[in-house]
Amino acid sequence: MPRAKNKVASHKRRKRILDQAKGYVGARSKVYTTAKNAVEKGLTHAYKDRKQKKRVYRNLWITRINAAARMNGTSYSKLIGALHTKGIDINRKTLADLAYNNIEAFNEIAKAATN
């Protein structure tokens, strides 16, 4: 009985890895084993950086809020504390967008929180 190698599935599996490695330089896009290593590492970084992206954006929002808060004579931590005390429920993303695009509205919110 001849040996079954399952060529169709093996070829499809290798082709999928090489398609994912498209755009890589040199052997990383041509040689299966090298491409497999590069793709696995790339997917690992992609997973990790999807998590890190959230941290990076939160840091950016906090920086923007702090800069706008200091223009109003307060600090980020005092502003956030005052917002919580007054019961003004606005998230950092929205607050940062107001600080960046609509400073007048941010100033009104900061004034309402600190008074």
DAQUI-V18481 format. One record per backbone hydrogen bond with DSSP energy under -0.5 kcal/mol. CO is the residue of the C=O (numbers start at 1). NH is the residue of the N-H. If there is no record, write none. Layout:
BEGIN
{{CO NH} {CO NH}}
END
This chain:
BEGIN
{{3 5} {6 10} {7 11} {8 12} {9 13} {10 14} {11 15} {12 16} {13 17} {14 18} {15 19} {16 20} {17 21} {19 22} {21 24} {25 28} {26 29} {27 30} {27 31} {31 35} {32 36} {33 37} {34 38} {35 39} {36 40} {37 41} {38 42} {39 43} {40 44} {41 45} {42 46} {43 47} {44 48} {45 49} {46 50} {47 51} {48 52} {49 53} {50 54} {51 54} {51 55} {52 56} {53 57} {54 58} {55 59} {56 60} {57 61} {58 62} {59 63} {60 64} {61 65} {62 66} {63 67} {64 68} {65 69} {66 70} {67 71} {68 72} {69 72} {69 74} {70 73} {75 79} {76 80} {77 81} {78 82} {79 83} {80 84} {81 85} {82 86} {83 87} {83 88} {87 89} {88 90} {91 95} {92 96} {93 97} {94 98} {95 99} {96 100} {97 101} {97 102} {98 102} {102 106} {103 107} {104 108} {105 109} {106 110} {107 111} {108 112} {109 113} {110 114} {111 115}}
END
